């Protein structure tokens, strides 16, 4: 059981069909108006339309003067050479009588709606007007209307009142003369101005618009793979703009025949490129649709074959011989392209698809109109409409392109904003995580530092306090021994505090503070404590709390040993640079001591352990009457 289309889609299809019907009606009205306009374009009642004339073929050489005699014969206008003289190349004279009222006109003028390839006027044996040059190759004024004002003096002596038009043309290129209008200049000007706009100036505007659209679409479509199908449309629009130069350029820089062949070939290339675009566009916008796989290659082969045929033609007649057949193939290919866009709008009804379908339908109708004009060898002077039909089609396609590009751009911006917000959220989360990690690390460091200080105080200060407690409880303990033990407790506490001071972490500051606190003890015992710092002392390493405490403990212990056990009168503490780092020395002039005799915890093993922890090298130099402890701190920051 098949499901029926959704009501909204049914309504959309009806609207698309109504829009297509309206566009078809408008296109037909425009075509009818353009056909009727040819005979009614001059509204002034005093103006005269010339539809019969006498004609005389003048041959391939340009005549310098009108012929005095000849085999003139009457014809009706328009005189299309493709039908009446298909192989003729050269010049033809047209002669018709001026109306009796012409001598009373204030500004007599002749209006030539279509005179191809070019024409000039003669009156009383003198040239009185024309456009461009008449020597072969002549100017391409086949689509340029001319309004030529006649001199009043020539009209006054018009004699037999006959006006001659000399026409130059080629075979197979719609050369000939359309009906001519005579009258007052002002009566003819509006019609001339209107036709010149639609045939030349308006066409130039379409060229500029098409090139602008092509560049816009090509630049964006080429850079954005999502819209790569539009590159075919951009290329087609560019080719179409160049092809329409055929209606605008009157004096090409290249040979006239080659220019005409390239313009016709351009129409084939536009047809091929646009067919490929229509296929890709339908496939991109209609899910499930797969167009004929052979079409792109077939379209390109058609364009190549048409180009080779026209460019290889040696004359206009040869080029025009295959025009109808190749144009028929182009019309069929274009009909497929435009109907494909119409079917797409019906299948996927929307405002933008409806606009594209309407443009495609108008273009197809105008194409058929122009094809009939181009292959009609009896008519002349009709206005080609296809170049204007491209505007609504191209604008509609460009609108869909711009709309999709803006949507893609908006999606990109939304995605970028979403990614940015996610990045910001992740950054904040990472910052919070890092802050928590740093806080955890700081807390861990504080915990480790507290454990270290507590352990150190337990090993040092705790031992001294226990000793002081035992001495205080003893009945016969000397007070000076108790005081010394308590002083050791104070020194231990101060050393621990100094190691935590963040402002004094280099050896010079640490040892200076230690010397300052221990100096009174040395003085009380009659021992001088000297302090020597080298003038060229280099930058000292900054110690962390653990290394600072080990250094202070080590030096404190060395000073205490020197004070208590050496019997020295002078103890010297010095700092100086070496090649390997900073050398700290503690020397005394006493009797020296044996490290193995020092009580537990104060021996060489404890000092060496502390030195290793700060990456230092510890040595003793013992003499009979002196003792020197040397501690070499490395240049790099000691490892904790």
TIDOKE-289419 format. One record per residue (C-alpha): x, y, z; residue in three letters. Coordinates in pm, 1 decimal. Example, Ala and Ser with C-alpha at 12.3 -4.5 7.8 and 13.67 -1.06 7.14 Angstrom:
residues 2
        x        y        z resn
   1230.0   -450.0    780.0  ALA
   1367.0   -106.0    714.0  SER
This chain:
residues 640
        x        y        z resn
      0.0      0.0      0.0  UNK
    155.9    328.6   -108.6  UNK
    135.1    634.0    110.7  UNK
    -15.3    952.6    -29.7  UNK
    194.7   1271.6    -46.4  UNK
    183.5   1499.0    254.4  UNK
    -73.8   1781.4    231.1  UNK
    199.2   2047.0    245.3  UNK
    379.8   1889.4    -49.4  UNK
     59.7   1864.8   -252.4  UNK
     -9.9   2230.8   -184.1  UNK
    349.0   2316.5   -276.4  UNK
    321.2   2133.3   -606.0  UNK
      1.8   2316.6   -692.5  UNK
    171.1   2646.3   -624.1  UNK
    466.4   2548.6   -840.4  UNK
    236.5   2448.6  -1127.6  UNK
     43.3   2776.4  -1097.1  UNK
    368.3   2971.6  -1101.2  UNK
    485.7   2780.9  -1407.9  UNK
    156.5   2846.6  -1587.3  UNK
    179.7   3217.4  -1505.3  UNK
    539.8   3233.4  -1628.8  UNK
    448.0   3051.8  -1947.9  UNK
    167.2   3298.9  -2010.2  UNK
    397.5   3595.1  -1948.9  UNK
    661.8   3451.2  -2183.4  UNK
    408.1   3402.3  -2461.7  UNK
    276.0   3754.9  -2415.8  UNK
    629.4   3893.3  -2444.1  UNK
    694.0   3693.6  -2760.6  UNK
    369.6   3807.9  -2920.3  UNK
    442.4   4168.7  -2822.2  UNK
    792.3   4149.5  -2972.3  UNK
    651.8   4014.2  -3299.7  UNK
    376.3   4276.3  -3320.3  UNK
    613.9   4551.8  -3219.3  UNK
    802.1   4527.7  -3548.0  UNK
    512.1   4670.1  -3746.6  UNK
    379.3   4904.8  -3478.1  UNK
    693.7   5035.0  -3315.1  UNK
    652.5   5386.5  -3467.1  UNK
    327.5   5533.9  -3343.7  UNK
    344.5   5873.4  -3518.8  UNK
     84.2   5895.1  -3793.5  UNK
    308.7   6117.4  -4009.1  UNK
    581.2   5851.6  -4023.9  UNK
    587.9   5629.4  -4332.1  UNK
    671.6   5258.4  -4330.7  UNK
    845.5   5141.1  -4649.0  UNK
    769.5   4775.9  -4719.3  UNK
    846.3   4767.7  -5094.8  UNK
   1162.4   4871.0  -5273.1  UNK
   1356.9   4824.3  -5590.3  UNK
   1671.4   4620.5  -5559.3  UNK
   1993.1   4589.1  -5760.8  UNK
   2283.3   4354.9  -5683.9  UNK
   2610.9   4548.1  -5712.4  UNK
   2859.8   4258.6  -5686.6  UNK
   3150.3   4184.5  -5455.4  UNK
   3332.1   4516.6  -5510.0  UNK
   3216.9   4818.2  -5314.5  UNK
   3051.3   5070.6  -5548.8  UNK
   3178.8   5424.6  -5528.1  UNK
   2859.3   5580.2  -5667.7  UNK
   2497.9   5473.5  -5717.4  UNK
   2444.3   5309.0  -6057.8  UNK
   2289.2   5541.5  -6320.3  UNK
   2110.1   5248.2  -6478.9  UNK
   2068.7   4879.3  -6412.0  UNK
   1828.7   4588.5  -6385.6  UNK
   1626.6   4700.4  -6087.5  UNK
   1337.2   4482.8  -5976.2  UNK
   1073.1   4527.0  -5709.4  UNK
   1067.5   4326.3  -5385.8  UNK
    882.6   4336.0  -5056.7  UNK
   1064.4   4394.9  -4733.6  UNK
   1204.1   4227.8  -4534.6  UNK
   1463.6   4107.4  -4780.0  UNK
   1646.2   3822.1  -4606.4  UNK
   1946.5   3719.2  -4811.6  UNK
   1944.7   3368.8  -4660.3  UNK
   1615.9   3303.5  -4839.8  UNK
   1643.4   3515.4  -5157.5  UNK
   2016.6   3505.6  -5231.4  UNK
   2168.8   3241.8  -4994.2  UNK
   2512.1   3232.4  -5161.7  UNK
   2548.6   3605.5  -5223.3  UNK
   2838.5   3803.5  -5078.1  UNK
   2889.8   4169.6  -5146.1  UNK
   2671.0   4477.7  -5196.5  UNK
   2306.2   4537.9  -5284.8  UNK
   2132.0   4866.6  -5369.4  UNK
   1779.4   4937.0  -5243.4  UNK
   1579.9   5225.0  -5392.1  UNK
   1247.6   5367.2  -5278.7  UNK
   1063.6   5692.8  -5329.5  UNK
   1036.4   5961.2  -5066.6  UNK
    681.1   6064.2  -4982.6  UNK
    572.4   6408.0  -5114.5  UNK
    549.7   6534.9  -4756.3  UNK
    921.1   6471.6  -4698.3  UNK
   1015.5   6821.1  -4825.5  UNK
    810.8   6978.0  -4542.9  UNK
    978.7   6778.8  -4263.9  UNK
   1185.4   6994.7  -4029.4  UNK
   1428.7   6716.2  -3936.8  UNK
   1386.2   6441.7  -4193.8  UNK
   1527.3   6107.7  -4086.7  UNK
   1546.7   5744.9  -4194.3  UNK
   1509.3   5468.6  -3935.8  UNK
   1662.3   5129.1  -4024.9  UNK
   1548.4   4871.4  -3761.5  UNK
   1759.0   4596.5  -3921.8  UNK
   2022.4   4640.1  -4194.4  UNK
   2282.1   4366.7  -4196.9  UNK
   2561.7   4347.5  -4196.3  UNK
   2590.0   4725.3  -4251.5  UNK
   2424.8   5001.6  -4455.1  UNK
   2468.7   5358.1  -4574.9  UNK
   2226.0   5610.2  -4729.6  UNK
   2262.8   5798.1  -5057.8  UNK
   2056.4   6091.6  -5179.1  UNK
   2115.0   6283.1  -5502.4  UNK
   2434.6   6088.8  -5567.0  UNK
   2588.8   6175.7  -5232.1  UNK
   2638.8   5970.0  -4921.5  UNK
   2423.7   6124.1  -4646.0  UNK
   2471.2   5881.8  -4356.0  UNK
   2568.3   5539.4  -4227.9  UNK
   2749.4   5354.8  -3946.5  UNK
   3097.9   5206.4  -3932.6  UNK
   3293.5   5107.0  -4241.6  UNK
   3148.9   4951.5  -4554.6  UNK
   3464.2   4794.7  -4697.0  UNK
   3500.2   4418.6  -4652.6  UNK
   3501.5   4298.8  -4382.7  UNK
   3228.7   4543.8  -4295.9  UNK
   3119.1   4649.4  -3949.7  UNK
   2890.2   4400.8  -3772.7  UNK
   2583.6   4624.0  -3747.4  UNK
   2341.9   4341.6  -3830.6  UNK
   2181.6   4380.9  -3484.9  UNK
   2231.5   4754.5  -3444.7  UNK
   1942.2   4982.3  -3542.2  UNK
   2032.4   5306.0  -3720.7  UNK
   1861.9   5644.5  -3715.8  UNK
   2008.9   5869.1  -3985.2  UNK
   1908.1   6233.5  -4009.2  UNK
   1893.4   6368.1  -4365.1  UNK
   2024.6   6717.4  -4439.3  UNK
   1750.5   6970.6  -4514.3  UNK
   1947.1   7102.4  -4809.3  UNK
   1951.7   6760.8  -4975.3  UNK
   1577.8   6723.9  -4919.5  UNK
   1503.1   7057.9  -5076.2  UNK
   1672.3   6952.6  -5399.6  UNK
   1574.1   6591.9  -5383.0  UNK
   1487.9   6586.3  -5754.3  UNK
   1303.7   6265.3  -5822.7  UNK
   1265.3   6208.9  -5447.8  UNK
   1440.6   5875.0  -5440.5  UNK
   1650.2   5746.9  -5149.0  UNK
   1906.7   5471.0  -5191.1  UNK
   2036.2   5228.1  -4930.0  UNK
   2361.6   5046.0  -5001.4  UNK
   2376.9   4720.7  -4803.1  UNK
   2684.3   4502.3  -4745.8  UNK
   2653.9   4144.2  -4621.9  UNK
   2763.2   3781.7  -4616.7  UNK
   2585.0   3459.5  -4708.9  UNK
   2423.8   3258.2  -4433.5  UNK
   2428.7   3527.9  -4165.9  UNK
   2084.1   3687.8  -4184.2  UNK
   2206.7   3974.7  -4397.5  UNK
   1938.2   4189.9  -4559.0  UNK
   1707.2   4483.4  -4504.5  UNK
   1392.9   4499.7  -4288.9  UNK
   1108.7   4748.2  -4353.4  UNK
   1231.7   5107.7  -4335.5  UNK
   1068.7   5401.5  -4158.1  UNK
   1072.6   5762.0  -4289.7  UNK
    959.8   6067.0  -4101.3  UNK
   1044.8   6342.2  -3859.0  UNK
   1345.5   6269.4  -3643.9  UNK
   1150.2   6317.4  -3320.6  UNK
    872.6   6084.3  -3440.2  UNK
   1123.2   5807.4  -3508.9  UNK
   1357.7   5859.4  -3215.0  UNK
   1152.5   5682.4  -2944.8  UNK
   1119.7   5368.4  -3155.0  UNK
   1490.5   5378.1  -3240.2  UNK
   1583.2   5436.7  -2878.2  UNK
   1367.5   5150.6  -2756.4  UNK
   1505.0   4906.8  -3011.6  UNK
   1863.3   5013.2  -2949.8  UNK
   1813.5   4946.3  -2579.6  UNK
   1674.8   4595.6  -2628.9  UNK
   1917.1   4496.8  -2905.0  UNK
   2244.6   4656.9  -2789.4  UNK
   2249.7   4845.0  -2459.9  UNK
   2031.0   4597.8  -2270.6  UNK
   2233.4   4312.5  -2414.0  UNK
   2553.6   4476.3  -2286.1  UNK
   2397.0   4495.9  -1941.1  UNK
   2316.9   4123.4  -1950.7  UNK
   2679.3   4051.8  -2040.3  UNK
   2803.3   4244.3  -1738.0  UNK
   2547.6   4080.2  -1508.0  UNK
   2628.9   3732.4  -1637.8  UNK
   3004.2   3783.5  -1594.2  UNK
   2947.0   3909.8  -1239.6  UNK
   2731.9   3606.9  -1156.8  UNK
   2986.1   3372.4  -1316.5  UNK
   3280.9   3513.4  -1122.7  UNK
   3085.9   3509.2   -795.1  UNK
   2971.9   3149.6   -839.6  UNK
   3304.9   3021.8   -970.6  UNK
   3512.0   3174.3   -690.9  UNK
   3293.3   3040.5   -410.5  UNK
   3197.1   2713.9   -579.0  UNK
   3556.9   2627.7   -659.3  UNK
   3667.9   2684.2   -298.4  UNK
   3371.8   2509.3   -135.8  UNK
   3340.0   2141.6   -229.4  UNK
   2986.7   2132.4    -92.0  UNK
   2879.3   2358.4   -380.9  UNK
   3105.3   2211.6   -650.4  UNK
   2803.2   2141.4   -877.0  UNK
   2762.5   2516.7   -917.6  UNK
   3102.5   2539.1  -1086.6  UNK
   2936.0   2399.0  -1398.8  UNK
   2676.9   2675.8  -1377.8  UNK
   2943.0   2942.0  -1326.6  UNK
   3132.8   2819.6  -1631.3  UNK
   2809.8   2814.0  -1834.0  UNK
   2723.0   3171.0  -1727.4  UNK
   3069.4   3291.9  -1825.0  UNK
   3051.3   3125.1  -2166.5  UNK
   2703.0   3264.4  -2218.1  UNK
   2821.8   3618.3  -2143.1  UNK
   3106.5   3587.6  -2392.9  UNK
   2873.7   3435.2  -2651.8  UNK
   2641.8   3737.1  -2629.5  UNK
   2924.4   3962.1  -2746.7  UNK
   2796.2   3859.1  -3088.4  UNK
   2515.5   4114.1  -3046.9  UNK
   2735.9   4391.7  -2911.6  UNK
   3076.6   4394.0  -3081.1  UNK
   3064.0   4564.6  -3420.6  UNK
   3435.4   4561.9  -3504.7  UNK
   3604.0   4252.9  -3356.0  UNK
   3981.5   4239.9  -3320.7  UNK
   3990.1   3898.8  -3488.6  UNK
   3858.0   3808.1  -3835.3  UNK
   3482.4   3853.2  -3856.9  UNK
   3415.3   3495.8  -3965.6  UNK
   3619.9   3349.7  -3679.9  UNK
   3448.2   3579.3  -3431.8  UNK
   3105.6   3467.8  -3553.4  UNK
   3210.5   3100.4  -3540.9  UNK
   3337.3   3134.0  -3185.5  UNK
   3014.7   3301.4  -3075.8  UNK
   2804.2   3020.7  -3223.3  UNK
   3036.6   2764.0  -3066.1  UNK
   2992.8   2944.4  -2735.9  UNK
   2620.2   2874.1  -2752.2  UNK
   2698.5   2500.9  -2786.8  UNK
   2935.8   2510.9  -2490.9  UNK
   2678.8   2691.2  -2278.9  UNK
   2421.3   2426.2  -2364.8  UNK
   2660.8   2145.9  -2268.1  UNK
   2783.7   2302.0  -1943.9  UNK
   2435.2   2396.6  -1832.5  UNK
   2304.8   2044.9  -1903.6  UNK
   2574.5   1900.4  -1676.4  UNK
   2484.9   2153.9  -1408.6  UNK
   2114.4   2069.3  -1433.4  UNK
   2200.5   1701.9  -1386.4  UNK
   2424.0   1762.3  -1083.7  UNK
   2182.3   2015.1   -936.4  UNK
   1889.8   1773.6   -961.0  UNK
   2092.9   1490.2   -807.3  UNK
   2201.5   1713.7   -519.9  UNK
   1851.2   1842.3   -442.6  UNK
   1631.2   1540.7   -517.5  UNK
   1717.0   1243.0   -294.1  UNK
   1716.5    917.1   -485.1  UNK
   1738.2   1075.1   -830.4  UNK
   2015.8    951.2  -1058.0  UNK
   2036.9   1114.0  -1398.3  UNK
   2164.1    947.0  -1715.6  UNK
   2533.5    864.6  -1676.3  UNK
   2599.1    922.8  -2044.4  UNK
   2476.3   1281.1  -2046.0  UNK
   2790.8   1470.3  -1926.5  UNK
   3019.8   1304.3  -2181.3  UNK
   2759.9   1336.4  -2455.9  UNK
   2711.7   1706.6  -2383.9  UNK
   3085.1   1775.7  -2391.6  UNK
   3127.1   1574.9  -2713.9  UNK
   2847.8   1781.4  -2870.3  UNK
   3021.1   2106.3  -2771.5  UNK
   3355.7   1986.4  -2909.5  UNK
   3203.2   1864.8  -3237.9  UNK
   3011.4   2192.0  -3285.3  UNK
   3323.9   2394.9  -3218.5  UNK
   3536.6   2193.0  -3459.5  UNK
   3270.3   2217.1  -3730.6  UNK
   3217.1   2591.1  -3707.8  UNK
   3583.8   2686.7  -3664.0  UNK
   3683.9   2470.0  -3961.1  UNK
   3429.4   2638.8  -4192.4  UNK
   3604.8   2845.8  -4456.4  UNK
   3312.3   3079.1  -4525.9  UNK
   2975.0   3187.2  -4393.2  UNK
   2784.4   2957.8  -4626.2  UNK
   2967.5   2646.8  -4502.9  UNK
   2923.3   2750.7  -4140.4  UNK
   2552.3   2817.1  -4187.5  UNK
   2495.5   2483.8  -4363.3  UNK
   2524.1   2285.0  -4042.7  UNK
   2375.8   2545.7  -3813.9  UNK
   2018.8   2415.3  -3819.2  UNK
   2115.8   2053.8  -3738.1  UNK
   2362.0   2142.0  -3461.4  UNK
   2122.0   2399.8  -3321.8  UNK
   1848.5   2134.9  -3313.2  UNK
   2070.2   1910.6  -3100.5  UNK
   2140.8   2207.2  -2873.2  UNK
   1770.7   2284.7  -2843.3  UNK
   1697.0   1922.4  -2749.6  UNK
   1974.5   1921.8  -2489.3  UNK
   1856.4   2254.4  -2349.6  UNK
   1497.1   2129.9  -2340.0  UNK
   1611.1   1832.3  -2129.3  UNK
   1801.7   2063.9  -1892.3  UNK
   1514.4   2304.5  -1841.2  UNK
   1249.1   2033.1  -1806.2  UNK
   1475.6   1857.0  -1556.1  UNK
   1472.0   2173.4  -1341.9  UNK
   1094.1   2198.9  -1377.6  UNK
   1048.2   1836.5  -1266.7  UNK
   1282.5   1900.7   -974.6  UNK
   1062.2   2187.2   -855.6  UNK
    753.2   1967.9   -881.8  UNK
    922.5   1685.9   -690.4  UNK
   1073.2   1916.4   -426.0  UNK
    835.4   2213.2   -410.7  UNK
    986.2   2519.8   -247.5  UNK
   1014.3   2888.2   -323.9  UNK
   1371.1   2870.7   -452.5  UNK
   1308.3   2562.0   -666.3  UNK
    992.5   2721.8   -807.1  UNK
   1192.9   3032.4   -903.6  UNK
   1452.1   2816.3  -1081.9  UNK
   1177.7   2621.3  -1263.4  UNK
   1005.3   2942.2  -1376.0  UNK
   1334.0   3078.7  -1506.4  UNK
   1402.3   2751.6  -1686.8  UNK
   1057.9   2749.6  -1848.9  UNK
   1088.5   3111.1  -1964.7  UNK
   1432.7   3038.9  -2105.1  UNK
   1306.8   2733.4  -2292.5  UNK
   1016.5   2924.5  -2448.0  UNK
   1242.3   3213.1  -2551.3  UNK
   1494.3   2963.8  -2689.0  UNK
   1231.2   2811.7  -2913.4  UNK
   1131.3   3158.9  -3024.9  UNK
   1490.6   3252.6  -3108.3  UNK
   1549.6   2918.2  -3280.7  UNK
   1251.2   2984.6  -3505.8  UNK
   1383.9   3332.9  -3581.7  UNK
   1736.2   3205.3  -3651.3  UNK
   1620.8   2933.4  -3890.3  UNK
   1355.3   3147.5  -4064.5  UNK
   1506.1   3263.7  -4393.0  UNK
   1219.9   3497.6  -4482.0  UNK
   1182.8   3717.4  -4172.3  UNK
   1415.1   3992.3  -4054.9  UNK
   1414.7   4251.2  -3777.5  UNK
   1279.4   4041.6  -3487.9  UNK
   1432.7   4091.7  -3143.4  UNK
   1613.3   3793.6  -2994.5  UNK
   1494.9   3730.0  -2638.6  UNK
   1706.5   3444.4  -2509.5  UNK
   1981.4   3664.6  -2367.5  UNK
   1719.3   3829.0  -2145.2  UNK
   1562.5   3495.1  -2051.6  UNK
   1894.4   3399.0  -1893.6  UNK
   1860.2   3674.9  -1632.4  UNK
   1565.6   3533.5  -1430.3  UNK
   1710.2   3184.1  -1463.8  UNK
   2060.1   3286.1  -1359.2  UNK
   1933.0   3504.7  -1075.8  UNK
   1716.6   3220.5   -943.6  UNK
   2005.2   2972.7   -956.2  UNK
   2243.2   3222.6   -798.1  UNK
   1985.4   3286.8   -525.8  UNK
   1974.9   2915.3   -440.9  UNK
   2353.8   2912.4   -442.5  UNK
   2377.7   3217.2   -218.2  UNK
   2111.3   3075.1     12.1  UNK
   2290.2   2742.2     44.0  UNK
   2625.1   2911.8     85.8  UNK
   2488.9   3135.4    360.9  UNK
   2336.0   2832.8    529.4  UNK
   2667.2   2651.7    509.0  UNK
   2843.3   2958.9    638.7  UNK
   2594.5   2987.1    922.9  UNK
   2637.7   2619.7   1003.7  UNK
   3011.2   2671.6   1003.9  UNK
   2975.4   2970.2   1233.2  UNK
   2738.1   2780.8   1462.0  UNK
   2975.7   2486.8   1466.7  UNK
   3268.2   2717.7   1536.2  UNK
   3071.3   2886.0   1815.3  UNK
   2970.1   2547.3   1955.5  UNK
   3327.2   2425.0   1938.5  UNK
   3446.7   2746.1   2098.0  UNK
   3194.3   2711.7   2379.2  UNK
   3300.5   2351.1   2427.2  UNK
   3664.2   2454.0   2423.3  UNK
   3589.6   2727.9   2676.3  UNK
   3400.3   2482.4   2894.4  UNK
   3681.6   2229.8   2866.6  UNK
   3934.6   2502.5   2937.1  UNK
   3745.0   2607.2   3249.0  UNK
   3712.8   2244.1   3349.3  UNK
   4083.7   2192.2   3291.8  UNK
   4163.4   2506.9   3485.2  UNK
   3950.6   2382.5   3772.5  UNK
   4111.3   2039.7   3746.0  UNK
   4457.6   2192.7   3731.0  UNK
   4375.8   2415.9   4023.8  UNK
   4250.4   2116.8   4217.0  UNK
   4561.5   1925.5   4114.8  UNK
   4783.3   2215.8   4215.2  UNK
   4598.7   2245.7   4543.0  UNK
   4636.1   1872.0   4595.8  UNK
   5004.8   1899.1   4509.8  UNK
   5043.3   2194.2   4744.0  UNK
   4856.6   2006.0   5014.9  UNK
   5071.9   1703.2   4951.9  UNK
   5382.5   1922.4   4964.4  UNK
   5260.8   2081.0   5287.0  UNK
   5188.5   1737.3   5428.1  UNK
   5528.9   1611.6   5323.8  UNK
   5689.6   1927.2   5458.9  UNK
   5507.7   1891.9   5787.2  UNK
   5608.1   1527.4   5804.9  UNK
   5966.0   1621.1   5722.1  UNK
   5978.9   1901.6   5979.7  UNK
   5808.5   1686.6   6238.4  UNK
   6047.9   1401.8   6171.6  UNK
   6344.6   1633.6   6183.7  UNK
   6221.0   1799.6   6502.7  UNK
   6158.7   1455.6   6648.8  UNK
   6511.1   1343.6   6564.4  UNK
   6678.8   1667.4   6664.7  UNK
   6470.1   1883.8   6891.2  UNK
   6295.8   1584.5   7048.1  UNK
   6625.8   1426.1   7139.7  UNK
   6755.2   1747.4   7292.7  UNK
   6432.5   1801.0   7486.7  UNK
   6446.7   1445.5   7617.0  UNK
   6804.6   1505.4   7725.1  UNK
   6707.2   1832.9   7892.9  UNK
   6420.5   1657.8   8069.7  UNK
   6652.2   1390.6   8207.7  UNK
   6899.9   1654.1   8319.6  UNK
   6626.5   1856.6   8489.4  UNK
   6505.9   1550.8   8682.2  UNK
   6853.6   1455.4   8794.4  UNK
   6932.5   1585.5   9143.5  UNK
   7297.4   1655.0   9074.8  UNK
   7277.4   1778.5   8713.8  UNK
   7475.0   2103.4   8666.8  UNK
   7268.1   2397.6   8558.2  UNK
   7513.6   2497.3   8287.1  UNK
   7475.2   2156.1   8123.2  UNK
   7096.3   2193.1   8130.0  UNK
   7124.5   2541.9   7987.3  UNK
   7349.3   2415.6   7707.6  UNK
   7101.1   2144.5   7623.2  UNK
   6816.5   2392.8   7614.3  UNK
   7027.4   2617.3   7391.7  UNK
   7068.0   2322.6   7155.7  UNK
   6688.1   2291.8   7155.8  UNK
   6653.4   2656.5   7059.4  UNK
   6911.3   2615.2   6781.7  UNK
   6727.7   2312.6   6645.3  UNK
   6400.3   2503.7   6644.6  UNK
   6551.3   2809.0   6474.8  UNK
   6717.7   2598.0   6208.8  UNK
   6382.8   2438.1   6126.5  UNK
   6219.2   2778.0   6109.4  UNK
   6497.0   2917.6   5886.0  UNK
   6454.1   2631.7   5640.9  UNK
   6090.4   2732.0   5590.1  UNK
   6165.1   3098.8   5518.6  UNK
   6079.3   3155.5   5149.5  UNK
   6278.6   3481.8   5135.8  UNK
   6608.8   3326.4   5241.5  UNK
   6669.9   3016.0   5035.1  UNK
   7023.2   3071.6   4902.9  UNK
   7320.8   2938.4   5105.0  UNK
   7464.1   3282.9   5182.3  UNK
   7143.9   3406.7   5345.1  UNK
   7082.2   3081.2   5528.2  UNK
   7435.0   3054.2   5666.6  UNK
   7441.3   3423.6   5752.1  UNK
   7132.6   3383.5   5968.5  UNK
   7279.5   3071.7   6130.4  UNK
   7607.6   3251.3   6209.9  UNK
   7416.8   3546.0   6356.0  UNK
   7227.4   3321.6   6599.7  UNK
   7524.5   3107.7   6698.6  UNK
   7769.8   3393.4   6746.3  UNK
   7654.9   3467.6   7107.6  UNK
   7723.9   3104.5   7210.5  UNK
   8075.4   3125.3   7069.7  UNK
   8140.6   3455.8   7244.2  UNK
   8005.6   3319.2   7574.5  UNK
   8264.3   3040.4   7560.1  UNK
   8545.4   3275.2   7453.4  UNK
   8563.2   3142.4   7099.1  UNK
   8576.0   3381.2   6804.9  UNK
   8353.3   3296.5   6508.2  UNK
   8490.3   3446.5   6188.0  UNK
   8287.7   3489.4   5866.3  UNK
   8455.9   3511.0   5528.8  UNK
   8277.3   3555.3   5196.7  UNK
   8475.8   3578.4   4871.2  UNK
   8434.2   3896.0   4664.6  UNK
   8385.2   3701.5   4340.6  UNK
   8112.2   3479.3   4477.3  UNK
   7890.9   3373.6   4185.8  UNK
   7515.2   3329.8   4183.7  UNK
   7421.9   3067.9   4437.2  UNK
   7166.6   2790.7   4390.0  UNK
   6822.3   2839.6   4543.7  UNK
   6742.8   2558.6   4784.9  UNK
   6404.6   2407.4   4856.7  UNK
   6295.3   2375.6   5222.8  UNK
   6425.0   2020.8   5255.2  UNK
   6768.0   2100.9   5108.0  UNK
   6788.7   2420.7   5310.5  UNK
   6719.0   2227.9   5632.2  UNK
   6982.2   1965.4   5546.6  UNK
   7239.7   2237.3   5477.5  UNK
   7161.6   2420.4   5801.3  UNK
   7168.3   2098.7   6003.7  UNK
   7498.1   1998.6   5848.0  UNK
   7669.3   2334.2   5910.8  UNK
   7509.7   2369.1   6254.8  UNK
   7637.7   2028.0   6352.4  UNK
   7984.6   2106.8   6221.3  UNK
   7994.6   2436.7   6415.2  UNK
   7861.7   2267.1   6727.5  UNK
   8126.2   1995.6   6707.8  UNK
   8396.8   2255.7   6659.8  UNK
   8265.9   2454.6   6954.7  UNK
   8223.6   2162.5   7194.3  UNK
   8496.7   1918.9   7101.8  UNK
   8784.3   2096.5   6926.7  UNK
   8910.7   2319.2   7209.2  UNK
   8964.2   2590.1   6944.0  UNK
   8984.1   2960.6   7008.5  UNK
   8890.8   3059.2   6653.3  UNK
   8637.3   2897.8   6421.7  UNK
   8613.5   3030.0   6064.6  UNK
   8317.9   2980.6   5831.4  UNK
   8386.0   3081.4   5469.9  UNK
   8209.1   3078.5   5129.4  UNK
   8387.5   3096.9   4796.3  UNK
   8352.2   2996.8   4432.2  UNK
   8521.8   2705.3   4263.7  UNK
   8515.7   2560.6   3915.7  UNK
   8253.7   2306.6   4022.7  UNK
   8028.6   2516.3   4244.0  UNK
   8028.2   2691.8   4582.9  UNK
   8268.2   2577.5   4856.2  UNK
   8162.4   2610.6   5221.0  UNK
   8442.5   2551.3   5475.3  UNK
   8438.4   2537.3   5856.8  UNK
   8789.7   2543.4   6002.2  UNK
   8912.5   2560.9   6359.4  UNK
   9253.7   2591.5   6523.2  UNK
   9177.8   2331.8   6785.9  UNK
   9303.4   1985.0   6845.4  UNK
   9060.5   1826.9   6604.3  UNK
   8839.4   1529.4   6673.1  UNK
   8771.3   1179.2   6566.1  UNK
   8423.1   1159.9   6396.9  UNK
   8379.2    806.4   6523.2  UNK
   8387.1    928.6   6884.9  UNK
   8093.6   1167.1   6832.4  UNK
   7767.3   1051.4   6998.0  UNK
   7499.8    872.8   6793.4  UNK
   7331.6   1094.1   6532.3  UNK
   7623.1   1333.6   6514.0  UNK
   7874.1   1116.0   6339.7  UNK
   8021.7   1124.5   5995.0  UNK
   7747.0    899.1   5858.6  UNK
   7475.4   1152.2   5946.1  UNK
   7670.2   1439.3   5791.7  UNK
   7745.8   1242.0   5475.4  UNK
   7380.0   1146.4   5443.2  UNK
   7270.6   1508.7   5463.0  UNK
   7535.5   1607.8   5207.8  UNK
   7416.7   1343.5   4960.1  UNK
   7057.8   1463.9   4994.8  UNK
   7153.5   1812.3   4875.3  UNK
   7390.0   1677.5   4608.4  UNK
   7696.1   1813.4   4785.5  UNK
   8042.2   1663.6   4842.3  UNK
   8161.1   1653.1   5205.6  UNK
   8526.9   1606.3   5307.6  UNK
   8745.5   1651.0   5620.4  UNK
   9101.5   1764.6   5641.8  UNK
   9250.3   1690.1   5985.7  UNK
   9577.3   1826.8   6109.2  UNK
   9746.9   1784.3   6448.5  UNK
   9621.7   2124.1   6563.3  UNK
   9336.3   2198.4   6324.7  UNK
   9027.6   2055.2   6156.8  UNK
   8863.2   2168.9   5829.1  UNK
   8525.2   2053.3   5701.1  UNK
   8468.3   2124.1   5330.5  UNK
   8122.9   2115.4   5168.1  UNK
   8104.5   2164.0   4788.1  UNK
   7757.9   2269.2   4664.5  UNK
   7701.8   2200.3   4291.5  UNK
   7602.9   2477.7   4049.6  UNK
   7272.6   2316.2   3959.8  UNK
   6981.0   2318.2   4197.3  UNK
   7031.7   2026.8   4434.4  UNK
   6780.4   1746.2   4413.3  UNK
   6553.0   1713.4   4711.0  UNK
